[in-house]
Amino acid sequence: MWYGEDLKELLVVRAGDFLYIPSSTPHLPMNSTDQPCTALVARTDPNEQESVVLLPELDAMIAAALGEA
């Protein structure tokens, strides 16, 4: 998962890990392999979809991280 200011930080989560993402933390969860991934996601914000803030200015950075640039 990329997270933090400009999504500069990388955290690798493996099977069985518990991950807590504090509110207002910019993050981009992604599966970095070609193997399927299953995750259980629970949100505490009753308005979670309304609280999402898209950061289109980071699209180029994400593409570069994925080797698509």
QUIPE-V976256 format. One line per field, one symbol per residue. ss: DSSP state (~ for helix, > for strand, _ for the rest). phi: phi as a letter, one per 30 degrees, with the letter a starting at -180 (. if undefined). burial: + if it has 16 or more other C-alpha atoms within 10 Angstrom, else -. Layout:
ss->???
phi->???
burial->???
This chain:
ss->_>>_~~~_>>________________>>___________________~~~~____~~~~~~~~~~____
phi->.daiehhdcbbcccejdcbccdeicdabdaccbcddbbbccbccddceddddcdbddcedddedddicd
burial->-++---+------------------++---------------------------------++-------
